[in-house]
Every structure is written in C-alpha cells, then in structure tokens.
Amino acid sequence: MATIRPFRGIRPPKELVEQVVSRPYDVLNSEEARAEAGDNEKSLYHIIKPEIDFPVGTDEHDERVYAKAAENFKKFQDKGWLVQDEKPSYYIYAQTMNGKTQYGLVVGAYVPDYMNGVIKKHELTRRDKEEDRMKHVRVNNANIEPVFFAYPDNAEIDDIVRKYTAKAPVYDFTAKDDGFGHHFWIIDDDADIKRITEIFATFPAMYIADGHHRSAAAALVGAEKAKNNPNHRGDEEYNYFMAVCFPANQLTVIDYNRVVKDLNGLSEEQFLERLKEHFDVEKKDGLYRPERLHTFSLYLGGCWYKLTAKAGTYDDSDPIGVLDVTISSKYILDEILGIKDLRSDKRIDFVGGIRGLEELKRRVDSGEMKVALALYPVTMKQIMDIADTGNIMPPKTTWFEPKLRSGLVIHKLD
C-alpha cells in the first residue's frame, strides 16, 4: 500500500513566483535555458541548468556545474527568493491546458515504495541519466524538481481538493511560453492531511507517469542516505521524495511520433509496397491524424497516408502487443527500415505531439528527414495495465502535457 507524508516545502514568495519558476530541466537544452533565463538572476534555471552561469560550451556534467547548483540554491534561500514553510503540508498543483484543468497533490513519496514496486514504472531508465540527477540531488540535498505520478481515482480525495480549490490560490499565473495556467494551494489542516494520508494507504500502487529518471535518482539517493546513516530510524526526511500525484482519469497522454532520415535503401514506391504486407495503405488528400487504435499517419514525399494495421499484427489481449508503438516498431521501423534499437539508432528522432503534425511535415519537407510516422496516443489504462503486469513500454511511447513547472515547491532531504 502507498505511503506518503506532508513536508515543509521551500517556495518562492507570491510576488516572485513567475520570476523563479521554470520548465523542467530535460525539455530544453543549455542554450535554450540560457536564453530563457536572460538577465533574470531569480530564474530556477540557475539551479537546475547551472551550466548557464559558465561560458558557452561548458559541459553540463562538469563537477563545477553541480557545485554551482548548490551555491545558487543556497543563494536563493539567503536572498529570500525561496522560503521554507513552517508547517509540513500537502500542496495542490493544478494545471490548465485548452480549457481543461487537472488537479495534483504534491506529497512526499516513500523511497521503499519505489524499491519494492508499490510505485510502479513503465519505462526503462539509463544509468548515466540516473547518475546525473543523483549528483544533482546529492549536492543540493533536496528534490528541486518534482516527479509526476498517477493514482487510482478517489472521490473523497476529489472532495478534499475541491474544498481548497474553491478558495483563492496562493499562486495563479499563465506561463508566457506555452499559455498554460498554473495554480497552487496549501493543504495545512491537520484533519485533511491525516485523511489524505489514510486514503493513499489504501492504494495498492501509484504509477510514474513522467520523470522515470528523476524518480530513480531521488529514490536511490534516499536509499543511499539510509544505508550510510548508522542511526537510521526510517522516519528521516530523506526517506521521502517529492511527487505531484494526479488522479488517473484527469491526465492527458498525447501522441509521441517518429521521423526517420532515410528509407533503408528503398525507393518511395518500394517502401509503400512493403508497408502493404502488414497495413492497408490509403493516400489522403490532406493532413491525416490517426483517429483510433491501430491506425497510423504517414508523411512521405509531400503526401499523407493512412495506415491501418492488418489482423495478426497486434494482440489486444496482451498489454504490450496491443500497443501501436509495438506494431510500428516491429513491422515498419525494424522489419522495413532496419532500425533495431530506438534508444541508440541515430537515423530516428522523436517528436512530441504537442508540436502538432505540421512539425512532422516541416522536418520531412526540409530534407532533414525522409519519412514521418504519427501514432494514436496510448491511454492511462494501457500504461497502468503494463505497470501492473510488470512489463516495460517500448522507448518513446508516452508524452504528457502540460509539463510540471519546476520551482513552485522544493523538498529538502533534512
């Protein structure tokens, strides 16, 4: 069963929040972070992308860069740009995109729950990326950025959340870069805190939606601290890491699409003929978006095509075999285009659906890529089914929007 607890968050004063908060560290590169931070010394990028404080080209994994993150984190606190709350609390973080709002609870998630599988994952992680985030957690002794969880829908938690969100939020702003709304409340009533903790204790599992590397890093550092503490009791703050937990029915998973540089020696006509072995191929007059499971959109040679997977290419009774990413990986990327490893092959790139199908068209029309493939998005049920059965999704399957803003609240490990 899931264990959570409240914590004393470190947050920006209301009048500074829009200057402090940032996009997550992994959705932009160093130069983009440098440009977004500009001359704003209060930007969280100085903590989560501290290479921007060094000359252009400085390796973001340089030990001096990690040390700079800790120096800047201390500076933010010394200057009052980040201030720790007096009382352990839960927090509500809501996001609005395209008129739809989703309401997440910011909690301390339990490190042993990650280790023993109560916190379930659906993606593999890379050790080098884990170690990067572990260094960042160690040097700051804090979870600067949250991870993104889903939990089973619960009407009583919804009612508690509604009680607080009926009041004026502590933070309420629209991000200039994406136009999404961000809203924040504090749950500090002892009875409500106790009840939320009790309800989560009835959940057999929570699910990582986004942030597998951050989750792994946070949990591994917590476990490392426990191992190295000869007086470890189990109730220390490092036994918990910061997560924003949303009810599964509120989350939006969007498509995660593919672009490929060449046709593996085939002409366009030969490639289309090979596709017909496993797909019904229909040329469309204009832009085509997959409208249901097992249909795909292909852009090639200035034309859009609808691909419909033939019977036998998928297994709707198997949590992995039902996925369109499995079908496309096996019968298009591997069998026809010779792409065996989506994680390492340099001929393929991935485009989040938030950029739209026009981005796929642009990258092919520019000559950078030869062909684009758009997939129907997976569902939260599929993600949870895969996690529940101990399976792992193929790489680059899920894309969640909106992304969590970093800097609304931070969790210290002591």
N, C-alpha and C positions, 0 to 999 in steps of 0.2 A: 504494500500500500504506500501511497505517496506521502512523503514527509516534507513539510515546508515550514518556514517561520518568518516573522517580520524582521526588519533590520533598520538601523539608523542610517537612512540614506544621506548621501552628500549631494547637494543640489545647488544650482545657481539661484541667486535672488531673482524674484519675478521680473524686475526691470532689466536683468541681464540675460535672460534665458535665450533670446533669439541670437544674441551675440556669441553665446557659449556653444549651443547645440550644433551638431554636425551630422552628416551622413555617416554610415558605418565605414570603418577603415578599409574594407575589402570591396567597395563598389566604385572606387576611383583610384587612380594611380597617384604617384607622388606629385607630379606637375599639376594635375587637376586639383589636388589638395592645396598646393602652394597658391594656385590662382584663386581658389575659393576662400582661403584664409585671408589673402591680400594683406592689408596692414592692420587686420583685426587681431590684436595680441590676446584677446579673450577666447578665440576660436579653439574648440576642443581638438582640432587638427594638430595643435602644438603638443598634445599629449598622445593622440592615437596615430598620428603620422609625423612624428617629431623630426624626421629627415628634412622637413621643410625649413627647419632652422639651420640647416647646413648648406654648403654650396651645392648647386645643381649637380646631380650625378653621384652624390654620396650614397653608398649602399645602405638601404633601409635596415639591414641586419647588422650593421656595424655596432659594436658594443657601446660606442659613444652615443649612438642614436637612442638605444634603450635607456642609457643613463640620463639622457636629455628628457625623456618622457617623465621619469621620476622627478627630475628637477622642476619641470614645468607643472606637474601635478601638485607638488609642494607649493610652488609659487601661486597657483590658482587659489589654494586654500589660504595662504598667508595674506593674499590681497583681498580675500572675501568674495572672490568670483565663484567659489564653491564653498558651501557651508553645511556642516553636518547637523541633521535633525537631532533634537534632544531625546526623542522617544522612538523606540522600534515601532515601525508601522508597515502596513501593506500600502501599496500605491495603485491607482488606476491610471493606465495609459491608454487613451483612445485615439484612433486614427480615422480620418475621414477621407475617402477616395471616391470620386464620381458619385457623390451623394450618399454613399454607404459608410456607416461608422462601425468599427469593431472595437470591443472593449476588453483590454487585457489587464490582468492582475500582475503587479511587479512583486515578486516574492524571493525569499532565499530558498533555493532548491538544494536538496540534500545530496552531498557528494556520494555517500554509499548507495543512494538510489541509482546514480549513474553507473556505478561499478557493478551493481547486482542486476541491472536490467529493468528496474522499475521505470526509469527514464529510458525510453526506447528510441533507437536511432534507425534510420532507413538508408543512410549513405555511409560509404567508407570514408575514412579520413587519411590524410597523408601525414607522415611523421614530421616532415620538415615544416609543414604549416602549423602542426600542433606545437612544435618546439618554439616557433616564432611567437605564438600567442602565450605560451607558458612563460617565456622570458619577460613578456610584457606584464603578465600578472605578477610574476615574482618581483620585478623591480619596483612596481607600484604598490605591491601588497594590497591589491584591490582589483575588483572586476570593474573596469572603466566602462565597458560596453556590455549590454545585456544580450542574452540569447533568447530565442523565440520558440516557445513551446505551445502545444495544443493540449487541452484536457477534455475529458468527456463532458458533454453538455449537462448543466445542472441548473434547474430552475431557481433553487434557493440562492445560489451564488448570483444569478442574474438579478434577483430581487435586491440583494445587498448592494450590488453595483448600481442599480437604478436609484437607490436611496441617496447615494453620494453624488451621482451624476446629475441629479435634479438640482444640485446646488451649483453656484458659480465655481468654475475650475480655478485651480491655483495657477496653471499655465494654460494659455489658449492662443494659438497662433497658426497662421498658414505659411508653410515653407515657400520661400520665393522660387527655389529651383524646380519644384515639381507641382506646386499648387495644392498639396495635400494638407489637411488640417491635423493638428496635433493638440491634444487636450489631456490635462493631468489633474488628478485629485489625490488627497491623502486619506487613507483609512486609519484613524488613530483611536477609534472607540474600542475599548478592551473586549467588550462582548462580541462585537463584529469580528475582531481579529481572532478571537477564540473559536468562533463558529466557522470561519473560513478555514482555519487550520484543521478543525474536526472534519469538515466535509472533504477536504483534499485527502485526509487519511482514509477515506472510503474508496478512493480511486485506485484501481489495480495498477494503473500506469499513467504516465504522461509521455508526450511524444515530442521529440525535437522536430520542429517544422523547418527552421532555418538557423544556421550557426553551429553546425556539427563540430567544426574545428575549435570554436570558442568554448563550446560545451566540454569537449575533451580536455582542452587546456585548463579550464577552470577546475574541473574535477580532479585532474591529475596533480595540479599544484596543491589542491586541498588535501589529497591523499598523501602527497609528499610531506606536507607540513605535519600531518598526523603521525606519520612514520618517524619523523625526525624530532618529535616532541616527547621526551621521556616521561613527561607528566600529562600526556594526552588523556582527556576525560571523555571527549565525544560531543561536548556542547560548545566548543570554541567556534568563533565566527568563521574560521577557515573551513569548517565542515559544511559550509553552505556557499552557493554561488548565485549570482543574480540572474533571474529569468523573468521574462514577460510571458504570461500564460493566457492564452485566448481559448474560449470555447470553440470546439472544432467547427461547429455549424456557422460561425461568423467569418471564417477565414476564406480568403480568395487565393486560389492557386491559378496562375496563368501559364500559358504555353512557354516552353523553352525550346528554341528552334536551332536548326543546324545550317551552316553554309560550308561548302566544300570547294577546294581550289581547282580540282580537275576531275575528269571522268574516267580516270584509271586507264587511259589509252583508247577509250571508246569514242566514237562519234556521237553526236546528239541522237541521231536516229537509232544507232545500235543500243545506246543506253535506254531509250524509251522501249525498244523491243525487249530488252532484258527485263525491264520492270513488269512487262505483261505476263511474265511467268507466274508472278505471285500477286499481282494487282490488276484490277480493272482501271484502265487509264483513259481519262476523259479530258480533252482540251477545253478550257473555259475562255469565254470572250473577254473577261477582265479579271481583276483580283479575286482570288478564291480563298476563303478561310474554312478550315475543317469544321463541320457542323456537328459531328458526333464521333464517338469512339470508332477506331479502325478506319477513319478516313484521314487523308493527308493532303497537304497542299505542296505542290512542287513548282518552282520557278526556274525555267531553263530557256535560254535563247530568246528572251523577250516575251515568253508566253507562260501563262499559268495553267497548271493541270490539276485535276482532282484524281487522287489515287484512292481506291477502295480495296482494302486487303481481302484476299480470297479466303474462303473457308479452308482451314488447315494451317493457316499461318499464325493462328493465335489460339489460346486455350483460356476461355472465360472462367474456368474453374480453378485456374492457377493464378495466385496473386502477382507473379512475375510474368507469366505467359500471356496475361490479358493486356499488358501494357503496350501502348503504341510505340514507346521508345524501344521495347524489346523487338517488336516486329521490324521497325525501321533499321535498327542496329544489325539485325541478323540478315534480312533479305535485301537491304539496299546498301548500307554502309560497308558491311563485311563482304557479303557474297558478290556484289557487283563492283563496288568501289575499292575494295581491298583495305578498308580501314578496320583494323583488328582491335585497337586499343584507343578508346575515346579520350583517355586521360593523357596520352603521350603523343598521339599522331599529330604532326604539325600541319597536315593537309586540311584539318577540320577546325572550325571555330563555332562558337555557340552564342546565340543572340536571345536575350530575354524578351518575352512577348510584350513587355511594357513599351518596347521601341516600335512595335507595330510591324505589319508585313511589308510596309514601304521600305523599312530598313533592309529587309532581305533583298528586295528588288534593287535597291541602291547599290548594295555590295556586289551583286551579280552584274548589273549594268555597268558598273565602274571598271569591270575587268579584274577586280581583285579576286573574286570568286566565280566559279563556273556554274554552280547549281545551289539552290536553296530548298530546304525542306521544313515545312511548318507542321507541328503536331497538335492534336487536340489535347488540352491540358488534363493532367491527372486530377483525381478528386481526393479530398481529405480521407474519404473512406478507403480508397486504394492505398494511400500512404499508411494509414493505421493498420489495415489488413497485413501489409508487408511487414511492418514493425512487429505486429503481434505474432506472426509466424516465424520470426527470426530471420527473415530474408533481407536482402540488401537491394535497393534500387540500382539500375544501371546509372552510370555517371550522367550528370547534367539533365536530370529529369524534372525537377521542381523549381519553380520560380514564384516566390511570394511577393506580393505588393499589397500595401505600401511597406517599404523597409522601415525598421525601427530607427528612430533618431537616437543618436548617442549623446549623452551629457545631461539628459533630463534628471537622471538619478544615477549615483555610483555607489557601489558596495565595497566597504573596506573589510579586509580579512582579519582585523584585530579589533 
